Amino acid sequence: MSVATISDKGTWKDGRVTDRIDNYVKFWQEDKSKESAEDNSNRLENYTDVVNGYYDGATDLYEWAWSQSFHFSRFYKGEAFQASLARHEHHLASKMNIMPGMRVLDVGCGVGGPACQIAEFTDANVVGLNNNDFQVGRAIRYAQRRGLENKVTYVKGDFMKLEEQFGPNSFDAVYAIEATVHAPSFAGVYGEIMKVLKPGGIFGVYEWVMTDDWDPSIPSHKELAHDIEFGNGIPEMRPIKDARAAIAEVGFELIHEEDLAARDDPVPWYYPLEGDISKAQTFYDYFTVWRMSWSGMLVTHNAMWIMEKFGFFPKGTFEVGEALKVAGASLVKGGQTKLFTPMYLMVSKKPLAFSE
């Protein structure tokens, strides 16, 4: 976990902002029964504050408990956690047919784990986009450590303003790994991706969605979506049909779609979150799974509370950490009930004759 000093006005020198971390939980009603359409609209309108407040507080925990690749993946029996994450990234790159020398955009790149992995796997030139200063700084540093600074670059930017930042027809391919769920609308962010793709370019995405079995009229289903939102910095969870419709609405040709979580895998994608060390696939994975166990979370969250009290973490970090407990429980429940998937794969093509 990082330790940084604070500068004036509550902005830390590594880019984290105390006020937006401390305000994160205030975007949700403490009593879930009091949540209203107005609360939902407020989160959508202020999506940048919601997402940045969450990741300013959660990034250290993500790296400590998970990895530099902030996403889920499928597992083969006996497959190591890190190997599974890399294979998930390679699968997307292969489905998109990313080739050496292509200019590729990673929308919502986190701290850059997937961008580095895909650049190494394909020999493409990857540009990582992120609206969070803290994560951009981390990503740049990690790419330099891997000697990839000439293949992978990172920029700060809003994925709802891609054309404004990069100009039209700027990339051969664009991908997003569990990131565009943070957008205020699928059509809005997919439309921006369409604009910056060259004609014939490919867009690949692993999307977080509620499955076709999810019914918001059922209180327990609606509560599940709400907990996933609160625990993961998501303004609004949406059904899988909305993602399909948005792809068509903005003019993409859908080449391939599949919910990878629906495959009959012997080891479920959510197993690391269950905190059951008996399910660890390799020796090192015992440590990963332990961090998600009750004792692992007790140690981690108490350490966070102490470090926040002594000024090593920004105010509000502990509360975001508490939201992550809700995230873990709700994602496991969503996976077990098959009401949620973090890996709805869509690969789409921008028509050669596309006109706005």
C-alpha positions as CSV (number, residue, x, y, z in Angstrom):
1,M,0.0,0.0,0.0
2,S,1.2,3.5,-0.8
3,V,1.9,6.2,1.7
4,A,1.8,9.8,0.3
5,T,1.9,13.2,1.8
6,I,-0.9,15.7,1.6
7,S,-0.6,19.1,0.0
8,D,-2.8,22.1,0.4
9,K,-6.6,22.0,-0.2
10,G,-6.9,18.3,0.6
11,T,-5.3,17.1,-2.6
12,W,-2.5,14.5,-2.0
13,K,0.7,14.7,-4.0
14,D,-0.2,11.4,-5.7
15,G,-3.4,12.8,-7.0
16,R,-5.9,11.6,-4.5
17,V,-8.5,14.1,-3.2
18,T,-9.7,13.8,0.4
19,D,-13.1,15.5,-0.1
20,R,-14.3,13.2,-2.9
21,I,-13.2,10.1,-1.0
22,D,-14.9,11.2,2.1
23,N,-18.1,12.1,0.1
24,Y,-18.3,8.8,-1.8
25,V,-20.7,7.0,0.6
26,K,-22.9,10.1,0.7
27,F,-24.1,9.4,-2.9
28,W,-26.1,6.5,-1.4
29,Q,-28.8,6.6,1.3
30,E,-27.6,5.0,4.5
31,D,-31.0,3.3,4.7
32,K,-31.4,1.4,1.4
33,S,-35.2,1.6,1.6
34,K,-35.0,5.3,1.2
35,E,-33.2,5.2,-2.1
36,S,-35.1,7.1,-4.8
37,A,-34.9,7.9,-8.5
38,E,-33.4,11.3,-7.5
39,D,-30.5,9.5,-5.8
40,N,-29.9,7.5,-8.9
41,S,-30.0,10.6,-11.2
42,N,-27.6,12.4,-8.9
43,R,-25.1,9.5,-9.2
44,L,-25.4,9.5,-13.0
45,E,-25.0,13.3,-13.2
46,N,-22.0,13.2,-11.0
47,Y,-20.4,10.0,-12.3
48,T,-16.9,11.4,-12.3
49,D,-17.1,12.3,-8.6
50,V,-18.6,8.9,-7.8
51,V,-16.0,6.9,-9.7
52,N,-13.0,9.0,-8.7
53,G,-14.0,9.1,-5.0
54,Y,-14.3,5.3,-5.1
55,Y,-11.0,4.6,-6.8
56,D,-9.1,7.2,-4.8
57,G,-10.1,5.2,-1.8
58,A,-10.1,1.7,-3.2
59,T,-7.0,1.4,-5.5
60,D,-4.6,0.5,-2.7
61,L,-6.9,-2.2,-1.5
62,Y,-7.4,-3.5,-5.1
63,E,-3.7,-3.9,-5.6
64,W,-3.1,-5.4,-2.2
65,A,-6.0,-7.9,-2.3
66,W,-6.2,-8.6,-6.1
67,S,-3.5,-7.4,-8.5
68,Q,-2.7,-4.7,-11.0
69,S,-5.4,-6.1,-13.3
70,F,-8.7,-4.9,-11.8
71,H,-11.0,-7.6,-13.3
72,F,-12.4,-11.1,-13.0
73,S,-11.6,-14.1,-15.1
74,R,-12.5,-17.7,-15.7
75,F,-10.4,-20.5,-14.1
76,Y,-9.3,-23.9,-15.2
77,K,-8.8,-26.5,-12.4
78,G,-5.3,-25.9,-10.9
79,E,-4.8,-22.6,-12.8
80,A,-3.0,-19.9,-10.9
81,F,-4.8,-16.6,-10.2
82,Q,-2.4,-14.4,-12.1
83,A,-2.3,-16.8,-15.1
84,S,-6.1,-16.7,-15.3
85,L,-6.1,-12.9,-15.3
86,A,-3.6,-12.9,-18.2
87,R,-5.4,-15.5,-20.1
88,H,-8.6,-13.4,-19.9
89,E,-6.8,-10.5,-21.3
90,H,-5.2,-12.6,-24.1
91,H,-8.6,-14.0,-25.0
92,L,-10.0,-10.5,-25.6
93,A,-7.0,-9.5,-27.7
94,S,-7.3,-12.7,-29.7
95,K,-11.1,-12.2,-30.3
96,M,-10.4,-8.7,-31.5
97,N,-7.5,-9.8,-33.7
98,I,-5.2,-7.1,-32.3
99,M,-2.0,-7.2,-34.4
100,P,1.6,-5.9,-34.0
101,G,1.9,-2.1,-34.7
102,M,-1.8,-1.3,-34.2
103,R,-2.7,1.7,-32.2
104,V,-5.1,0.5,-29.5
105,L,-7.0,2.4,-26.9
106,D,-7.7,0.9,-23.4
107,V,-10.8,2.7,-22.1
108,G,-10.7,2.9,-18.3
109,C,-7.2,1.3,-17.9
110,G,-7.0,1.2,-14.1
111,V,-3.3,1.1,-13.0
112,G,-2.4,-0.4,-16.4
113,G,-2.1,-4.2,-15.8
114,P,-4.1,-5.2,-18.8
115,A,-2.6,-2.6,-21.1
116,C,0.9,-3.9,-20.4
117,Q,-0.1,-7.5,-20.7
118,I,-1.9,-6.9,-24.1
119,A,1.0,-4.8,-25.4
120,E,3.4,-7.7,-24.6
121,F,1.0,-10.3,-26.0
122,T,0.2,-8.6,-29.3
123,D,3.1,-6.1,-29.8
124,A,0.6,-3.4,-30.4
125,N,0.9,0.2,-29.2
126,V,-1.5,0.8,-26.4
127,V,-2.8,4.1,-25.1
128,G,-4.5,3.8,-21.6
129,L,-7.2,6.3,-20.7
130,N,-8.2,7.0,-17.2
131,N,-9.9,9.9,-15.5
132,N,-8.2,9.3,-12.1
133,D,-4.8,11.1,-11.5
134,F,-3.8,8.6,-8.8
135,Q,-4.2,5.6,-11.1
136,V,-2.6,7.3,-14.1
137,G,0.5,8.0,-12.0
138,R,0.6,4.4,-10.9
139,A,0.2,3.1,-14.4
140,I,3.0,5.2,-15.8
141,R,5.4,4.0,-13.1
142,Y,4.5,0.3,-13.6
143,A,4.9,0.5,-17.4
144,Q,8.4,2.0,-16.9
145,R,9.3,-0.8,-14.5
146,R,8.4,-3.4,-17.2
147,G,10.3,-1.5,-19.8
148,L,7.2,-0.8,-21.8
149,E,7.2,3.0,-21.8
150,N,7.7,3.0,-25.6
151,K,4.8,0.6,-26.2
152,V,2.3,1.7,-23.6
153,T,1.3,5.3,-22.7
154,Y,-1.3,6.7,-20.3
155,V,-3.3,9.8,-20.4
156,K,-5.9,11.4,-18.2
157,G,-9.3,11.8,-19.9
158,D,-13.1,11.3,-19.7
159,F,-14.4,8.4,-21.7
160,M,-17.5,10.4,-22.4
161,K,-15.3,12.9,-24.4
162,L,-13.1,10.7,-26.4
163,E,-13.5,12.4,-29.8
164,E,-12.7,15.8,-28.1
165,Q,-9.5,14.4,-26.7
166,F,-8.2,12.2,-29.5
167,G,-10.0,13.3,-32.7
168,P,-12.1,11.1,-35.1
169,N,-10.8,7.9,-36.5
170,S,-7.7,7.7,-34.3
171,F,-7.4,4.1,-33.3
172,D,-7.3,0.7,-35.0
173,A,-9.0,-1.0,-32.1
174,V,-10.5,-0.1,-28.7
175,Y,-11.2,-2.3,-25.7
176,A,-12.6,-1.9,-22.3
177,I,-12.3,-4.4,-19.5
178,E,-15.0,-4.0,-16.8
179,A,-14.8,-0.2,-17.1
180,T,-17.6,1.2,-19.2
181,V,-20.1,0.1,-16.5
182,H,-19.0,3.3,-14.7
183,A,-20.4,5.5,-17.6
184,P,-23.7,7.3,-17.2
185,S,-25.0,5.4,-20.2
186,F,-23.8,2.6,-22.5
187,A,-24.9,4.4,-25.6
188,G,-23.0,7.5,-24.6
189,V,-19.6,5.8,-24.0
190,Y,-20.0,3.3,-26.9
191,G,-20.8,6.2,-29.2
192,E,-17.6,8.0,-28.2
193,I,-15.7,4.8,-28.9
194,M,-17.3,4.5,-32.3
195,K,-16.1,8.1,-33.1
196,V,-12.4,7.5,-32.3
197,L,-12.3,4.1,-34.1
198,K,-11.1,4.0,-37.7
199,P,-13.6,2.6,-40.2
200,G,-13.4,-1.2,-40.0
201,G,-11.9,-0.9,-36.5
202,I,-12.8,-3.3,-33.7
203,F,-14.3,-2.7,-30.3
204,G,-14.1,-5.4,-27.7
205,V,-15.6,-5.2,-24.2
206,Y,-16.0,-7.2,-21.0
207,E,-19.1,-5.6,-19.6
208,W,-20.6,-5.7,-16.1
209,V,-24.4,-6.3,-16.5
210,M,-27.3,-7.9,-14.8
211,T,-28.3,-11.1,-16.7
212,D,-31.6,-11.8,-18.4
213,D,-32.7,-13.7,-15.2
214,W,-32.5,-10.4,-13.2
215,D,-35.9,-8.8,-12.6
216,P,-35.9,-5.3,-10.9
217,S,-39.5,-5.8,-9.9
218,I,-38.3,-8.5,-7.4
219,P,-37.1,-6.7,-4.3
220,S,-34.1,-9.1,-3.7
221,H,-33.0,-8.6,-7.3
222,K,-33.1,-4.8,-7.0
223,E,-31.3,-4.9,-3.7
224,L,-28.5,-7.0,-5.2
225,A,-28.0,-4.5,-8.0
226,H,-27.9,-1.7,-5.5
227,D,-25.3,-3.4,-3.4
228,I,-23.1,-4.0,-6.5
229,E,-23.4,-0.4,-7.3
230,F,-22.5,0.9,-3.8
231,G,-19.7,-1.6,-3.3
232,N,-18.0,-1.0,-6.7
233,G,-18.4,2.8,-7.4
234,I,-21.0,2.2,-10.1
235,P,-23.6,4.9,-10.7
236,E,-26.2,2.5,-12.1
237,M,-26.2,-1.2,-12.9
238,R,-28.1,-2.1,-16.1
239,P,-29.5,-5.3,-17.7
240,I,-27.6,-7.2,-20.4
241,K,-30.2,-6.2,-23.0
242,D,-29.3,-2.5,-22.6
243,A,-25.7,-3.3,-23.6
244,R,-26.8,-5.2,-26.7
245,A,-29.2,-2.4,-27.6
246,A,-26.6,0.3,-27.2
247,I,-24.1,-1.4,-29.5
248,A,-26.8,-1.5,-32.2
249,E,-28.0,2.1,-31.4
250,V,-24.6,3.7,-32.1
251,G,-24.1,1.8,-35.3
252,F,-21.7,-1.1,-34.5
253,E,-21.9,-4.4,-36.3
254,L,-21.9,-7.1,-33.5
255,I,-19.5,-9.8,-34.5
256,H,-19.5,-11.9,-31.4
257,E,-21.2,-12.0,-28.0
258,E,-21.0,-14.4,-25.1
259,D,-21.5,-14.3,-21.3
260,L,-18.3,-16.2,-20.3
261,A,-19.6,-16.5,-16.8
262,A,-22.4,-18.8,-18.1
263,R,-19.9,-21.5,-19.1
264,D,-20.0,-24.6,-17.0
265,D,-16.6,-24.1,-15.3
266,P,-15.5,-26.4,-12.5
267,V,-14.0,-23.4,-10.7
268,P,-16.3,-20.3,-10.6
269,W,-15.0,-16.9,-11.5
270,Y,-15.9,-15.5,-8.1
271,Y,-14.1,-18.1,-6.0
272,P,-11.3,-15.8,-4.8
273,L,-14.0,-13.5,-3.3
274,E,-15.4,-16.3,-1.2
275,G,-12.4,-16.3,1.1
276,D,-12.3,-20.1,1.4
277,I,-8.6,-21.0,1.3
278,S,-9.4,-24.7,0.7
279,K,-10.4,-23.7,-2.8
280,A,-7.1,-22.0,-3.6
281,Q,-5.7,-23.4,-6.9
282,T,-2.0,-22.9,-6.2
283,F,0.2,-22.3,-3.2
284,Y,0.5,-18.6,-3.8
285,D,-3.2,-18.3,-4.3
286,Y,-3.7,-19.2,-0.6
287,F,-2.5,-15.6,0.2
288,T,-4.9,-14.1,-2.4
289,V,-7.9,-16.0,-1.1
290,W,-6.9,-15.4,2.6
291,R,-7.0,-11.6,2.0
292,M,-10.7,-12.0,1.1
293,S,-11.4,-14.2,4.2
294,W,-12.9,-12.9,7.4
295,S,-9.5,-12.9,9.1
296,G,-7.8,-11.3,6.1
297,M,-10.4,-8.5,5.9
298,L,-10.2,-8.0,9.7
299,V,-6.4,-7.5,9.5
300,T,-6.5,-5.3,6.4
301,H,-9.4,-3.1,7.4
302,N,-8.1,-2.5,11.0
303,A,-4.7,-1.6,9.4
304,M,-6.5,0.9,7.1
305,W,-8.4,2.4,10.1
306,I,-5.1,2.9,12.0
307,M,-3.3,4.4,9.0
308,E,-6.1,6.8,8.2
309,K,-6.2,8.0,11.8
310,F,-2.4,8.7,11.7
311,G,-2.7,10.5,8.3
312,F,-1.1,7.9,6.1
313,F,-4.4,7.5,4.1
314,P,-6.9,10.2,3.1
315,K,-9.9,10.7,5.2
316,G,-12.7,8.4,4.0
317,T,-10.5,5.6,2.8
318,F,-11.7,3.3,5.6
319,E,-15.4,3.9,4.7
320,V,-14.6,3.0,1.0
321,G,-12.9,-0.1,2.3
322,E,-16.1,-1.0,4.2
323,A,-18.0,-0.6,0.9
324,L,-15.7,-3.1,-0.6
325,K,-17.0,-5.7,1.9
326,V,-20.4,-5.1,0.4
327,A,-18.9,-5.5,-3.0
328,G,-17.4,-8.9,-2.2
329,A,-20.6,-10.3,-0.7
330,S,-22.9,-9.0,-3.5
331,L,-20.7,-10.2,-6.3
332,V,-20.5,-13.7,-4.9
333,K,-24.2,-13.7,-4.5
334,G,-24.7,-12.4,-8.0
335,G,-22.4,-15.1,-9.4
336,Q,-24.0,-17.9,-7.4
337,T,-27.5,-16.9,-8.5
338,K,-26.4,-16.1,-12.0
339,L,-28.1,-12.7,-11.8
340,F,-24.9,-10.8,-12.5
341,T,-21.9,-11.3,-14.8
342,P,-18.7,-9.3,-15.0
343,M,-17.7,-10.8,-18.3
344,Y,-20.3,-10.3,-20.9
345,L,-18.1,-10.2,-24.0
346,M,-19.0,-8.2,-27.1
347,V,-16.8,-7.8,-30.1
348,S,-18.1,-5.3,-32.6
349,K,-16.9,-3.6,-35.8
350,K,-17.2,-0.1,-37.1
351,P,-18.7,-0.3,-40.6
352,L,-16.3,0.8,-43.4
353,A,-19.0,3.1,-44.7
354,F,-20.0,4.5,-41.3
355,S,-21.2,8.1,-41.3
356,E,-22.5,10.1,-38.3
